[in-house]
Amino acid sequence: MKNKRNNKNTNVLSHRLIIPVATTFLLVVMSFVGFIFFGGSLSGADDVHAVRITIDGSTKTIPTRAKSVGELLESMNINLREEDVVEPARDAPITGDKFSINVYYSRPVTIIDDNNKPITARLAERRPEEIAKRAGLKVYPEDKIDVATSNDPLGSGIVGEKIVIDRALPIKLSLYGVIYDIRTQANTVADLARERKINYDNSSILPKPEAKLKANDVVFITEPGKQITTTEEAIAQKIEYVDSTDLPIGSSKVREEGAVGKKVVIYEVSQNGSKKALQEIIVLQPVRKLVARGAKANQDAKFDGDFASALSRLRSCEGSYTSATGNGYYGAYQFDVGTWNNYGGYLNAAQAPPSVQDQKAWETYKRRGWQPWPTCKNKMGLQDIYR
């Protein structure tokens, strides 16, 4: 009877010991679970950190002794492609509790950019603007980006997620005479004015309000009560000259007629009738006119023998054929503009070829001798014996 009583007492004691032990164990487990779910820290484990890791939008918190992001990913058997993105980088150290890591897996993306060739790539970015930037595309705030999954990946040739960029139209807006480069999704001129909250009337806007907009159109808007009008005006052609030894000095011949140009001028017309040019649009570029000017000396010019030698001595004293020193005298014989008098079709002597300058010197000598060159006549000992 005594042994049975002792055994019974022993069993009761064992049951009494199991209850606190089990309770303690349960509390430890619950504390560890609370650590995991609530980002707590492990008391007495300074090398263990709670890390919050998000993989493609799915988040969990884990304890780890990993020293870096890369070491943690390796311990979790997370293998990444080159195109995948990890924030922070793999070599970033894990510095404490509540450390956050984001992993973005890349996936196939096809970008449709208006009429451009589709771009297909593996990208980890999620925001459409970031996707376009990563693909090397410039996206403007006015552009619209739609995201859709292709329902026909084989038949359409589109792989994975589809990004469609609806480009805004580049427009030049002339607003009260000031031109702005803008972009818009507006379909008509009137839509553009409403989009920008611009007041106008039918006479103060060009093109007409109902006109469809196209890329690079120019839209003119001025104050209500003013009128916009257009006129066609001629653009004068330039005249280019070439020297010709086939034509005698003083003569000319048109080799190419060319043509005048044409431009459209947009004016703002005030109520008093005054005009202000807003823009000129060249419709037809002018074509230069080419004129040959004679550079062949007249047959009666005595440039041989002694007179040619005399002219050579005069030039050595006066200057070179291209002299234009700014003192009002030009060329080899230092003619002023008044004496030269547009001779041979040249504005001054320095612009004329040597044969023309020699001819002018000969004609001047025949009328006046060496009198126009008194200093050099005496210095060079020139005799008036050639006329």
Backbone torsions as a table, in degrees:
resi	resn	phi	psi	omega
1	MET	NA	-36.4	-179.6
2	LYS	-66.2	-40.9	179.8
3	ASN	-65.7	-41.0	179.5
4	LYS	-62.8	-39.8	-179.9
5	ARG	-65.4	-38.4	-179.9
6	ASN	-65.7	-41.7	179.1
7	ASN	-63.9	-40.8	179.1
8	LYS	-63.8	-38.8	178.7
9	ASN	-67.6	-36.4	180.0
10	THR	-65.4	-43.4	179.7
11	ASN	-63.0	-40.9	178.8
12	VAL	-63.2	-41.0	179.6
13	LEU	-63.9	-39.8	179.7
14	SER	-63.5	-43.7	178.7
15	HIS	-62.3	-38.7	179.0
16	ARG	-65.8	-31.7	179.2
17	LEU	-76.8	-33.0	-177.0
18	ILE	-63.7	-38.7	-174.9
19	ILE	-61.3	-52.0	178.7
20	PRO	-66.6	-35.2	179.6
21	VAL	-62.9	-46.8	-179.8
22	ALA	-63.6	-38.4	179.4
23	THR	-64.0	-43.0	178.8
24	THR	-61.3	-45.7	179.4
25	PHE	-60.3	-42.6	180.0
26	LEU	-63.3	-40.7	178.9
27	LEU	-63.2	-39.8	178.6
28	VAL	-62.8	-45.9	179.7
29	VAL	-61.4	-45.8	-179.1
30	MET	-63.0	-36.4	178.1
31	SER	-64.6	-41.6	180.0
32	PHE	-66.0	-40.7	177.5
33	VAL	-63.7	-42.4	177.5
34	GLY	-61.9	-35.5	175.9
35	PHE	-60.3	-44.3	-177.0
36	ILE	-65.7	-46.6	-171.7
37	PHE	-84.0	-23.4	-175.4
38	PHE	-115.5	11.7	174.1
39	GLY	68.4	29.7	-179.9
40	GLY	-74.3	176.4	178.9
41	SER	-115.8	154.9	-179.2
42	LEU	-90.9	115.5	-178.9
43	SER	-64.4	128.2	177.0
44	GLY	85.6	2.7	179.0
45	ALA	-120.6	80.5	-174.4
46	ASP	-67.8	-22.3	-178.3
47	ASP	-92.7	3.1	178.3
48	VAL	-105.7	128.8	-177.5
49	HIS	-124.6	147.9	175.2
50	ALA	-88.0	120.7	-176.8
51	VAL	-116.1	129.3	177.6
52	ARG	-98.1	114.3	-177.0
53	ILE	-118.1	130.0	179.6
54	THR	-116.3	122.1	-179.0
55	ILE	-118.2	109.1	-179.5
56	ASP	50.5	44.1	174.9
57	GLY	92.3	-11.4	179.4
58	SER	-98.4	124.7	-171.6
59	THR	-116.7	140.1	171.1
60	LYS	-149.0	157.6	179.6
61	THR	-113.9	131.9	-177.0
62	ILE	-134.6	150.0	171.6
63	PRO	-84.8	144.9	-178.8
64	THR	-155.4	149.8	172.5
65	ARG	-102.3	6.7	-179.2
66	ALA	-61.5	141.0	-177.3
67	LYS	-89.0	-21.0	-176.9
68	SER	-140.4	166.8	178.0
69	VAL	-60.9	-44.6	-179.4
70	GLY	-62.2	-39.1	179.7
71	GLU	-65.7	-38.8	178.6
72	LEU	-66.5	-44.7	179.7
73	LEU	-60.7	-38.5	178.8
74	GLU	-66.1	-40.2	180.0
75	SER	-67.3	-25.0	178.9
76	MET	-93.5	5.3	-179.9
77	ASN	57.7	38.9	176.8
78	ILE	-95.6	107.1	-179.8
79	ASN	-98.5	128.8	-174.4
80	LEU	-113.9	146.6	171.2
81	ARG	-78.8	167.3	177.4
82	GLU	-63.2	-31.7	-177.6
83	GLU	-81.5	-13.2	179.4
84	ASP	-69.2	157.4	-177.0
85	VAL	-121.7	133.5	176.2
86	VAL	-123.3	131.3	177.5
87	GLU	-128.0	123.6	-6.1
88	PRO	-71.5	-179.1	-174.2
89	ALA	-65.6	164.3	-175.9
90	ARG	-57.4	-36.8	-175.6
91	ASP	-84.4	3.2	179.5
92	ALA	-69.3	132.0	179.3
93	PRO	-75.2	146.5	173.6
94	ILE	-86.9	111.4	-166.3
95	THR	-99.2	-13.7	-178.9
96	GLY	177.8	-171.7	179.4
97	ASP	-70.6	163.4	-179.2
98	LYS	58.2	29.9	175.7
99	PHE	-77.1	133.0	-175.6
100	SER	-112.3	138.2	177.1
101	ILE	-129.6	134.3	176.7
102	ASN	-117.5	130.5	177.5
103	VAL	-119.4	125.8	178.8
104	TYR	-119.0	113.5	177.9
105	TYR	-77.6	137.3	175.8
106	SER	-74.6	156.0	177.2
107	ARG	-149.1	160.7	-179.1
108	PRO	-65.9	134.3	178.1
109	VAL	-134.1	134.6	174.3
110	THR	-115.3	126.0	-178.0
111	ILE	-107.0	122.2	176.3
112	ILE	-103.1	113.2	-176.0
113	ASP	-112.8	84.9	-178.5
114	ASP	50.7	-123.2	-176.1
115	ASN	-90.7	3.9	-179.8
116	ASN	-76.5	162.4	179.4
117	LYS	-66.5	134.5	-179.8
118	PRO	-57.2	145.5	177.8
119	ILE	-111.5	124.7	178.7
120	THR	-118.2	131.2	-179.0
121	ALA	-158.0	164.9	172.0
122	ARG	-94.7	121.9	-175.9
123	LEU	-135.7	147.0	179.4
124	ALA	-100.3	-16.8	-179.4
125	GLU	-61.2	151.7	-177.5
126	ARG	-112.0	-37.9	-179.4
127	ARG	-75.0	135.3	-177.6
128	PRO	-54.5	-39.6	-179.8
129	GLU	-64.2	-38.7	178.7
130	GLU	-69.5	-36.6	177.8
131	ILE	-61.6	-46.8	-179.7
132	ALA	-63.2	-41.7	179.8
133	LYS	-63.7	-43.5	179.7
134	ARG	-63.2	-31.1	178.5
135	ALA	-81.1	0.7	177.0
136	GLY	86.4	18.0	-177.9
137	LEU	-102.1	143.5	174.0
138	LYS	-91.7	122.6	179.3
139	VAL	-116.2	129.4	180.0
140	TYR	-95.2	155.7	-179.0
141	PRO	-57.0	-29.8	-178.0
142	GLU	-80.6	-13.2	177.3
143	ASP	-70.6	147.6	176.5
144	LYS	-106.9	135.1	179.8
145	ILE	-122.0	120.2	177.6
146	ASP	-109.3	139.8	179.3
147	VAL	-112.4	129.3	179.8
148	ALA	-149.7	151.6	176.2
149	THR	-93.9	131.0	-178.6
150	SER	-66.3	130.8	176.5
151	ASN	-89.9	-6.4	-177.0
152	ASP	-138.9	68.5	-174.0
153	PRO	-64.0	-26.1	-179.0
154	LEU	-89.9	-47.8	-176.4
155	GLY	-68.1	-36.5	-177.2
156	SER	-87.3	-15.1	-176.9
157	GLY	79.9	4.9	-179.5
158	ILE	-93.4	128.8	-177.0
159	VAL	-107.9	131.6	173.2
160	GLY	67.6	-147.9	-178.5
161	GLU	-68.4	140.4	-177.7
162	LYS	-109.8	127.2	176.5
163	ILE	-112.9	121.5	-179.2
164	VAL	-112.4	121.9	179.1
165	ILE	-103.4	115.7	176.8
166	ASP	-96.4	102.5	-173.4
167	ARG	-72.2	137.2	171.8
168	ALA	-74.9	150.9	-179.0
169	LEU	-77.9	131.1	171.0
170	PRO	-76.5	126.0	-175.7
171	ILE	-132.1	144.2	169.1
172	LYS	-99.0	119.9	-179.0
173	LEU	-107.7	113.3	175.1
174	SER	-92.4	101.1	-175.2
175	LEU	-107.9	107.6	-179.5
176	TYR	57.1	34.6	176.2
177	GLY	94.0	-7.3	178.8
178	VAL	-107.2	129.1	-175.1
179	ILE	-95.5	130.5	177.5
180	TYR	-122.1	139.6	172.5
181	ASP	-91.4	116.4	-177.0
182	ILE	-129.4	172.3	173.3
183	ARG	-130.7	144.8	-174.1
184	THR	-151.0	152.4	172.0
185	GLN	-98.2	5.3	-178.4
186	ALA	-65.3	146.7	179.7
187	ASN	-91.8	-33.5	-177.2
188	THR	-127.3	170.8	177.6
189	VAL	-62.2	-41.0	178.8
190	ALA	-63.7	-40.3	177.9
191	ASP	-60.4	-40.7	179.2
192	LEU	-62.8	-44.5	179.1
193	ALA	-61.8	-41.4	178.1
194	ARG	-66.3	-40.5	-179.8
195	GLU	-59.3	-39.9	-177.5
196	ARG	-94.2	2.9	178.8
197	LYS	56.8	51.2	-179.4
198	ILE	-105.8	127.8	176.3
199	ASN	-82.6	140.4	-179.1
200	TYR	-159.5	166.5	166.1
201	ASP	-126.3	172.7	-171.4
202	ASN	-62.4	-22.9	-179.9
203	SER	-90.2	-10.7	-176.0
204	SER	-107.4	19.1	-179.7
205	ILE	-137.5	142.1	-179.7
206	LEU	-149.0	130.4	-1.4
207	PRO	-64.7	-175.3	-179.2
208	LYS	-61.2	151.7	-176.1
209	PRO	-55.5	-33.6	-177.2
210	GLU	-84.1	-1.5	-177.1
211	ALA	-66.5	137.0	177.5
212	LYS	-72.5	140.8	179.6
213	LEU	-87.9	143.1	174.3
214	LYS	-128.3	160.7	179.7
215	ALA	-56.6	136.5	176.1
216	ASN	70.4	15.2	172.2
217	ASP	-64.3	154.8	173.0
218	VAL	-111.6	124.6	-179.6
219	VAL	-113.6	127.3	-179.4
220	PHE	-107.6	127.7	175.5
221	ILE	-135.1	128.3	176.4
222	THR	-125.4	-177.2	-174.6
223	GLU	-66.6	143.4	174.7
224	PRO	-56.3	141.6	-177.8
225	GLY	96.7	-15.9	173.6
226	LYS	-100.6	162.3	-175.4
227	GLN	-120.0	142.3	173.5
228	ILE	-106.9	128.6	179.9
229	THR	-134.8	157.8	179.8
230	THR	-123.8	145.2	175.5
231	THR	-136.4	150.6	174.1
232	GLU	-96.9	132.6	-178.5
233	GLU	-133.6	151.2	-179.0
234	ALA	-80.9	147.8	172.8
235	ILE	-110.4	117.0	-176.8
236	ALA	-61.8	141.2	177.8
237	GLN	-85.6	150.5	175.4
238	LYS	-82.4	150.1	177.1
239	ILE	-112.0	123.1	176.8
240	GLU	-110.1	142.8	-177.9
241	TYR	-115.9	145.3	171.4
242	VAL	-129.4	145.7	178.9
243	ASP	-82.6	138.1	-179.2
244	SER	-131.3	121.1	176.7
245	THR	-81.4	-1.4	175.6
246	ASP	-84.9	-14.1	-179.0
247	LEU	-112.2	139.0	178.8
248	PRO	-67.5	153.1	179.2
249	ILE	-58.0	136.4	-179.6
250	GLY	96.5	-13.5	178.9
251	SER	-103.4	162.2	178.4
252	SER	-148.3	161.4	-179.8
253	LYS	-148.5	131.0	178.5
254	VAL	-77.9	122.3	178.5
255	ARG	-94.8	-35.9	177.3
256	GLU	-136.2	122.3	-178.6
257	GLU	-70.0	-35.5	-175.7
258	GLY	66.4	-155.4	-179.6
259	ALA	-164.7	149.9	174.7
260	VAL	-74.3	156.7	178.1
261	GLY	-95.3	-177.9	-179.9
262	LYS	-143.8	139.4	177.8
263	LYS	-136.7	154.2	174.4
264	VAL	-106.1	125.8	-179.8
265	VAL	-110.1	127.0	177.4
266	ILE	-96.7	122.9	-178.5
267	TYR	-113.4	147.6	166.6
268	GLU	-99.8	122.8	-175.8
269	VAL	-108.7	121.4	178.6
270	SER	-81.5	171.1	-178.5
271	GLN	-64.5	-26.4	178.2
272	ASN	-84.2	2.9	176.7
273	GLY	92.0	-6.7	179.2
274	SER	-70.1	147.3	-176.8
275	LYS	-113.8	145.6	173.8
276	LYS	-131.9	119.8	-179.3
277	ALA	-71.0	125.4	178.3
278	LEU	-94.1	-37.9	180.0
279	GLN	-164.0	149.5	173.0
280	GLU	-114.9	129.4	179.1
281	ILE	-117.1	117.6	-179.6
282	ILE	-76.5	120.1	179.1
283	VAL	-92.3	-39.6	-177.9
284	LEU	-139.0	120.2	179.5
285	GLN	-70.6	138.9	176.5
286	PRO	-70.4	150.5	177.6
287	VAL	-112.4	129.2	-174.2
288	ARG	-60.1	153.0	174.1
289	LYS	-101.9	128.4	-176.9
290	LEU	-106.8	122.2	-177.3
291	VAL	-122.4	130.6	175.4
292	ALA	-91.6	130.4	178.5
293	ARG	-107.9	138.2	-177.7
294	GLY	-64.6	135.7	176.9
295	ALA	-132.5	15.8	-180.0
296	LYS	-95.0	122.9	-177.2
297	ALA	-65.4	147.3	176.8
298	ASN	-64.7	150.8	-174.1
299	GLN	-65.9	-23.9	-177.3
300	ASP	-85.8	1.1	178.9
301	ALA	-74.2	128.2	-176.5
302	LYS	-95.9	76.0	-177.6
303	PHE	-96.2	7.7	178.9
304	ASP	-103.1	169.0	173.9
305	GLY	63.6	-136.9	-171.8
306	ASP	-67.5	-36.9	-178.1
307	PHE	-67.8	-37.2	176.4
308	ALA	-61.7	-38.3	177.7
309	SER	-66.7	-38.4	179.3
310	ALA	-65.1	-42.4	177.0
311	LEU	-62.5	-37.3	179.3
312	SER	-63.3	-42.2	178.5
313	ARG	-66.4	-37.5	179.1
314	LEU	-64.9	-42.2	179.2
315	ARG	-63.7	-38.7	-179.8
316	SER	-63.6	-21.0	179.1
317	CYS	-94.5	-39.3	-173.2
318	GLU	-84.4	-51.7	-177.1
319	GLY	165.2	-171.7	179.9
320	SER	-98.6	169.9	-179.4
321	TYR	-62.4	-25.1	-177.1
322	THR	-103.5	12.7	-176.9
323	SER	-62.0	127.8	174.6
324	ALA	-151.5	74.9	-170.1
325	THR	-83.6	-6.3	179.7
326	GLY	90.1	7.1	178.9
327	ASN	-94.2	6.1	179.0
328	GLY	93.6	2.5	-179.6
329	TYR	-125.0	142.8	-170.7
330	TYR	-134.3	152.2	169.9
331	GLY	80.2	-173.7	-174.5
332	ALA	-67.0	-25.6	-175.9
333	TYR	-115.4	13.0	172.8
334	GLN	52.3	54.5	174.6
335	PHE	-80.2	136.7	169.5
336	ASP	-80.9	169.5	-174.1
337	VAL	-64.4	-37.0	-179.9
338	GLY	-64.9	-44.3	179.5
339	THR	-70.5	-38.9	179.3
340	TRP	-64.9	-43.4	171.6
341	ASN	54.8	47.8	176.5
342	ASN	56.0	36.5	-174.9
343	TYR	-61.9	131.8	178.4
344	GLY	67.9	7.7	-179.3
345	GLY	89.8	13.7	-179.8
346	TYR	-107.9	136.7	-175.0
347	LEU	-62.1	-41.0	175.6
348	ASN	-145.3	170.1	-172.9
349	ALA	-64.3	-34.3	-177.4
350	ALA	-65.1	-21.2	179.4
351	GLN	-84.8	-12.9	-175.3
352	ALA	-90.6	150.8	177.0
353	PRO	-70.1	163.1	-177.1
354	PRO	-55.1	-40.9	-177.2
355	SER	-61.2	-36.4	179.5
356	VAL	-70.5	-42.1	178.1
357	GLN	-64.1	-40.5	177.9
358	ASP	-63.0	-41.9	-180.0
359	GLN	-62.4	-44.1	178.9
360	LYS	-63.3	-40.3	178.0
361	ALA	-62.8	-40.7	179.1
362	TRP	-64.0	-45.3	-179.4
363	GLU	-65.8	-37.6	178.3
364	THR	-66.7	-42.2	179.6
365	TYR	-63.1	-40.8	-178.8
366	LYS	-60.0	-35.5	-178.8
367	ARG	-83.2	-38.0	-167.1
368	ARG	-127.6	-0.1	-177.2
369	GLY	68.8	-147.1	-179.7
370	TRP	-89.2	7.5	-175.0
371	GLN	-56.4	-36.5	178.2
372	PRO	-66.2	-12.8	-178.1
373	TRP	-126.5	59.4	-170.9
374	PRO	-62.8	-41.7	-176.8
375	THR	-65.9	-48.6	-178.3
376	CYS	-71.7	-28.4	176.0
377	LYS	-59.5	-48.7	-178.9
378	ASN	-70.3	-41.2	-177.5
379	LYS	-64.3	-40.1	-176.9
380	MET	-93.6	-4.0	178.0
381	GLY	65.6	42.2	-178.1
382	LEU	-78.5	134.6	-178.5
383	GLN	-102.5	140.8	179.3
384	ASP	-88.3	76.5	-173.3
385	ILE	-129.9	13.4	-171.3
386	TYR	-110.9	1.6	-177.2
387	ARG	-118.1	NA	NA
